[in-house]
Amino acid sequence: MTSEEDPAPERRSPAPARRAGDHGRYGRLSRERVLATALELVDREGLSALSMRRTGAELGVEAMALYRYAAGKEALLDGLVEALYTELEERLAASPEAPDWRAELHRIAARTHRVALAHPHVVPLLATRMLAVPLARRPLPVLRDHERILALLDRAGLDGDAAVTAFRAVTGWVLGYVLGDLRAMVDNPEEPDPAFRLGLHRMPARELPRLRAAAPALARPGGPEGLAAGLDALLDALLARPADGS
């Protein structure tokens, strides 16, 4: 998701801000270019750097030029979620579908994990925007992902309430695992001593003995192996449930 290269950049000083109706620095605007630029900005500088004005400056236009493609910052945030799920679709399309439903769920989970690691600053939006945006108003690539997973669960023989339970469990596990793999754990990156690096001295030993003991392991990313193991355990439990859910 990189901006187009200017085939023949001019050797001159930057032009003043353009009118809202003009082309951007690299040609005509499009929704895809606006979202790609916003994603590059957040990847580089974090979510706090995102604004309509800053995104417009990256494209060489005034902020008003962006309102045709995003109604405001909230829409731009939803657009970042859309961009991640679009990238997920592209990664899935780049390799053949797995032969059975379970292997395909693993493939989707693994690709989701890779996309998240490529855009760690955007990952919190996968949770916060889902809380803020009703199902029907979510970006189409997000809805297609939901549909894709429900179709696989249908192939597994789950329907009705059982499929809904499995959908919530699978999507919740993948998102939760990704957030856990990316959460901040290190207190002082410059500290060579592992205990001080993790800030264990800040945690009361008598009150939190198990958490202190587990902290070094928790600080290590679980990686795709942990994601796959948890997904298998979850699917085994879901398929073992009686049909009435009791």
C-alpha positions in Angstrom: 0.0 0.0 0.0 2.4 2.7 -1.2 1.6 5.9 -3.0 2.3 6.0 -6.7 5.7 7.2 -7.7 5.9 10.5 -9.7 7.2 9.3 -13.1 8.8 12.7 -13.8 9.3 14.8 -10.6 10.0 18.4 -11.3 13.1 20.0 -9.8 11.6 23.0 -8.1 10.5 24.3 -4.7 7.3 22.9 -3.3 4.2 24.6 -4.6 1.8 26.4 -2.2 -1.2 24.6 -0.9 -3.6 23.7 -3.7 -7.2 24.4 -4.0 -9.6 21.7 -2.8 -10.6 20.8 -6.4 -7.0 20.5 -7.7 -5.1 17.3 -8.2 -2.7 16.2 -5.5 1.1 16.2 -5.6 1.1 12.9 -7.5 -2.0 13.3 -9.7 -5.8 12.9 -9.2 -7.0 11.8 -5.8 -9.0 8.6 -5.2 -10.3 6.9 -2.1 -7.7 4.3 -2.4 -4.9 6.8 -2.6 -6.3 8.8 0.4 -6.5 5.7 2.5 -3.1 4.4 1.5 -1.6 7.7 2.4 -3.3 7.8 5.8 -2.1 4.3 6.4 1.5 5.2 5.5 1.3 8.2 7.8 0.0 6.1 10.8 2.6 3.3 10.1 5.3 5.9 10.2 4.2 8.2 13.1 1.3 6.6 14.9 -2.4 7.3 15.2 -1.8 10.6 17.0 -0.3 12.0 13.8 -3.5 11.3 11.8 -5.7 14.3 10.8 -7.5 15.5 7.6 -5.0 18.4 7.4 -1.9 16.2 7.8 -3.2 13.6 5.3 -4.0 16.3 2.8 -0.5 17.8 3.3 1.0 14.3 2.5 -1.0 14.3 -0.7 -0.2 17.9 -1.6 -3.8 19.2 -1.3 -5.8 21.1 1.2 -7.8 19.2 3.8 -11.1 20.1 2.2 -10.1 18.1 -0.9 -10.3 14.9 1.2 -14.0 15.3 2.2 -15.1 13.8 -1.0 -13.4 10.5 0.1 -13.8 10.6 3.9 -16.4 12.7 5.7 -14.0 13.5 8.5 -11.4 12.0 10.9 -13.9 9.4 12.2 -14.4 8.2 8.6 -10.7 8.3 8.0 -10.2 5.9 11.0 -12.9 3.6 9.6 -11.0 3.8 6.3 -7.8 2.6 8.0 -9.7 -0.5 9.2 -11.0 -0.9 5.6 -7.4 -0.7 4.3 -6.2 -3.4 6.6 -9.1 -5.8 5.6 -8.5 -4.9 2.0 -4.8 -5.9 2.4 -6.0 -9.1 4.1 -8.1 -9.9 1.1 -5.2 -9.3 -1.2 -2.9 -11.6 0.8 -5.6 -14.3 0.8 -6.0 -13.9 -3.0 -2.3 -14.3 -3.5 -2.3 -18.0 -2.5 -4.8 -20.8 -3.2 -7.6 -21.5 -0.7 -7.0 -24.4 1.7 -8.7 -27.7 0.8 -10.9 -27.9 3.9 -12.7 -25.5 6.2 -10.4 -25.9 9.2 -7.2 -25.4 7.2 -8.8 -22.3 5.6 -9.7 -20.8 8.9 -6.0 -21.3 9.9 -4.9 -19.6 6.7 -7.2 -16.6 7.4 -6.0 -16.3 11.0 -2.3 -16.5 9.9 -2.8 -13.8 7.2 -4.7 -11.6 9.7 -1.8 -11.9 12.1 0.7 -10.9 9.4 -1.3 -7.9 8.4 -1.5 -6.8 12.0 2.2 -7.1 12.5 2.8 -5.0 9.4 0.6 -2.2 10.7 0.8 -2.3 14.6 -0.3 1.3 15.1 -3.6 0.6 13.3 -4.5 -2.7 15.2 -6.2 -0.9 18.2 -8.8 0.4 15.7 -9.8 -3.2 14.9 -11.3 -3.2 18.4 -12.3 0.4 19.0 -14.0 1.0 15.7 -15.9 -2.3 15.9 -17.3 -1.0 19.2 -18.2 2.4 17.7 -19.6 1.3 14.3 -22.8 -0.8 13.9 -22.5 -4.0 11.9 -24.2 -2.8 8.7 -22.1 0.4 8.6 -18.7 -1.4 8.7 -16.6 -1.2 5.6 -17.4 -3.9 3.0 -14.1 -5.7 3.3 -14.8 -6.2 7.0 -18.2 -7.6 6.2 -16.8 -9.9 3.6 -14.4 -11.2 6.2 -17.3 -11.9 8.5 -19.2 -13.7 5.7 -16.1 -15.7 4.8 -15.7 -17.1 8.3 -19.4 -17.8 8.7 -19.3 -19.7 5.4 -16.5 -21.9 6.6 -18.3 -22.6 9.9 -21.3 -23.6 7.8 -19.1 -26.1 5.9 -18.0 -27.4 9.3 -21.7 -28.3 10.0 -22.4 -25.5 12.4 -25.5 -23.4 11.9 -27.9 -21.2 13.9 -26.8 -20.4 17.4 -23.9 -22.8 17.2 -22.5 -20.9 14.2 -22.9 -17.5 15.9 -21.1 -18.8 19.1 -18.3 -20.2 17.0 -18.0 -17.0 14.9 -17.7 -14.9 18.1 -15.2 -17.3 19.6 -13.0 -17.5 16.5 -13.0 -13.8 15.7 -12.6 -12.9 19.3 -9.6 -15.3 19.7 -7.8 -14.0 16.6 -8.3 -10.3 17.5 -7.4 -10.9 21.1 -4.3 -12.8 20.2 -3.1 -10.1 17.8 -3.7 -7.4 20.5 -1.8 -9.5 23.0 1.1 -10.1 20.7 1.4 -6.3 20.1 0.7 -5.0 23.6 3.5 -3.0 25.4 5.3 -5.1 28.0 8.8 -3.6 28.3 9.2 -0.9 30.9 12.7 0.2 29.9 14.1 -0.9 26.5 17.5 0.4 27.4 17.9 -1.7 30.5 20.0 -4.9 30.0 18.8 -6.6 33.2 15.6 -8.6 32.3 13.9 -7.8 35.6 14.4 -4.1 35.3 13.8 -4.1 31.6 10.3 -5.5 32.4 9.9 -3.2 35.4 9.2 -6.1 37.8 10.4 -3.9 40.7 7.3 -1.9 40.2 5.0 -4.9 40.8 4.4 -5.9 44.5 6.0 -9.4 44.9 3.6 -10.6 47.6 0.4 -9.4 45.8 1.4 -10.4 42.2 3.7 -13.5 42.5 2.2 -15.4 39.5 2.1 -12.4 37.2 5.7 -11.5 38.0 6.8 -15.1 37.3 4.9 -15.1 34.0 6.0 -11.7 32.9 9.1 -12.8 30.9 7.1 -15.3 29.0 4.2 -12.9 28.4 6.7 -10.3 27.0 7.7 -12.7 24.2 5.3 -12.6 21.2 3.4 -15.8 20.9 3.8 -15.8 17.1 1.8 -17.8 14.5 2.4 -21.1 16.3 0.6 -19.9 19.4 -2.2 -18.5 17.3 -2.7 -21.8 15.5 -2.5 -23.9 18.7 -5.2 -21.7 20.4 -7.4 -21.8 17.3 -7.2 -25.6 17.2 -8.1 -25.9 20.9 -11.0 -23.6 20.4 -12.3 -25.4 17.3 -12.0 -28.8 19.1 -14.0 -27.5 22.0 -16.7 -26.0 19.8 -17.1 -29.1 17.7 -17.3 -31.3 20.8 -20.3 -29.3 22.2 -23.7 -31.1 22.1 -26.0 -29.8 19.4 -28.3 -28.2 22.0 -25.3 -26.2 23.4 -25.6 -27.7 26.9 
